[in-house]
Amino acid sequence: MKSLLNAKSSDGLIGMWAHTYDEDGDIDQQFQIVRRSGDVYLCKLYSWIDGSPAGCVAVGRSKILGLKLYETCEAMNDALEKHIQQGQWRRMSTERTERENSVIVPLRAEHRAL
């Protein structure tokens, strides 16, 4: 891994960690920025299953600058855990609101199973 990182780079983004998000706001990819070529960064992807390297992807500088970046893998993992907890809270809150706003209509006798 160290051979991929360019420690002498003047670009402070090399070595940073990040997540990308899908249209629903869920985390899509997790990666580390390993190299820059012009306005494109080579990023090493990591598996959701076991955290092992899962390939590389090129990401444009403008997209990288729009992401939440982390200095360490641990900070990225902490952000993931917080994101998951917030998602669970939102789902529970939405379900509770739907339950509170629902109208319970008893079945009429002719609709009940015999």
C-alpha positions in Angstrom: 0.0 0.0 0.0 2.8 2.5 0.9 4.2 2.2 -2.6 0.9 3.5 -4.0 0.8 6.6 -1.7 2.8 9.5 -2.8 4.1 11.0 0.5 6.0 13.8 -1.3 2.9 15.0 -3.1 2.0 18.6 -2.5 -1.7 17.5 -3.0 -3.1 17.2 0.5 -5.8 14.8 -0.7 -3.5 11.9 -1.3 -4.0 9.4 1.5 -7.4 10.7 2.5 -10.4 8.4 2.9 -13.9 9.0 1.6 -17.4 7.6 1.0 -19.6 8.2 -2.0 -23.4 8.3 -1.7 -26.2 7.0 -4.0 -29.4 8.8 -5.0 -31.1 7.7 -1.7 -28.4 9.2 0.5 -27.0 5.8 1.4 -23.2 5.2 1.3 -22.3 3.6 -2.0 -18.5 3.2 -2.0 -15.6 3.5 0.5 -12.1 4.3 -0.7 -8.7 5.8 -0.2 -7.2 8.4 -2.5 -3.8 7.0 -3.7 -2.7 9.1 -6.7 -3.5 12.1 -8.8 -3.2 12.6 -12.5 -4.3 16.0 -13.6 -7.9 16.5 -12.5 -8.5 12.8 -11.8 -7.7 10.8 -8.7 -7.0 7.1 -8.6 -8.9 5.7 -5.6 -8.5 2.3 -4.0 -11.9 0.7 -3.2 -12.5 -1.4 -0.2 -15.0 -4.2 0.3 -18.1 -3.8 2.6 -17.9 -7.4 3.5 -14.4 -7.7 4.9 -12.6 -4.4 4.3 -10.2 -5.9 1.8 -9.1 -4.0 -1.3 -11.7 -4.4 -4.0 -10.2 -2.6 -7.0 -9.6 0.9 -8.1 -11.7 3.7 -9.5 -10.9 7.0 -11.1 -12.8 10.0 -9.6 -12.8 13.5 -10.9 -11.4 16.3 -8.7 -14.7 18.2 -8.6 -16.5 15.1 -7.3 -13.7 14.4 -4.7 -14.0 18.0 -3.4 -17.7 17.6 -3.0 -17.3 14.5 -0.7 -16.8 14.3 3.0 -13.1 13.4 3.4 -11.5 11.7 6.4 -7.8 11.7 7.5 -7.9 8.1 8.7 -9.7 4.8 8.0 -10.9 4.8 11.6 -12.5 8.3 11.2 -14.3 7.0 8.0 -15.5 3.9 9.8 -16.8 6.1 12.7 -18.7 8.3 10.1 -20.2 5.1 8.6 -21.4 3.9 12.0 -23.0 7.3 12.7 -24.6 7.3 9.2 -26.1 3.9 9.9 -27.4 4.9 13.3 -29.0 8.1 11.8 -30.6 6.0 9.1 -32.1 3.6 11.6 -33.4 6.5 13.7 -35.0 8.1 10.6 -36.7 4.8 9.6 -38.0 4.3 13.2 -39.2 7.9 13.3 -40.9 7.6 9.9 -42.6 4.3 10.9 -43.8 5.8 14.2 -45.2 8.9 12.4 -47.0 6.6 9.9 -48.4 4.5 12.8 -49.6 7.6 14.6 -51.2 9.1 11.5 -52.9 5.9 10.4 -56.5 5.2 10.9 -57.5 1.8 12.1 -60.7 0.6 10.5 -62.2 -2.6 12.0 -63.1 -5.3 9.5 -66.8 -5.7 8.9 -68.2 -9.1 9.7 -68.5 -10.0 6.0 -64.8 -9.4 5.4 -63.5 -11.6 8.3 -62.1 -15.0 7.5 -64.3 -17.8 8.7 
